[in-house]
Amino acid sequence: MKVSILSALLVMLLVPTACGRTNELKNLDYNGTAEQLTWSAVGEYDITTEVAKLDHPVLMLWGEDDPFGLPMAEATKTALLAAEVEFVVLTRCGHFWQECPDEFFSRVRAFLRLPPQPIR
């Protein structure tokens, strides 16, 4: 399986959450300065070509109330030309997984074929 930088970044985020180690991510705070620095560094960089090279299964979760809207979701899905995409719209969810953690983790665990998380 080919691993791209984008795939590696997604794995670094999803593996702790999919394995139930959500405490590692709960303390992340939004930082407007970090967002500004990120977007200024990214600039007009277009990752469409790199995304089109992903040739493995992709779970694409999109919040029903995401302010970017479903047209952005469809454009993202379309850019994944070579991938087998499982596209799921999460109900009562916006842009961030923290808004719908139960459905988010359930979908990620199912995609990774992990057993359901025990109720704590």
PyMOL commands that set and color helices and strands:
alter all, ss='L'
color gray80, all
select helices_A, chain A and resi 5-18+23-26+32-42+48-52+69-79+97-99+101-111
alter helices_A, ss='H'
color red, helices_A
select strands_A, chain A and resi 58-63+85-90
alter strands_A, ss='S'
color yellow, strands_A
deselect
rebuild
show_as cartoon
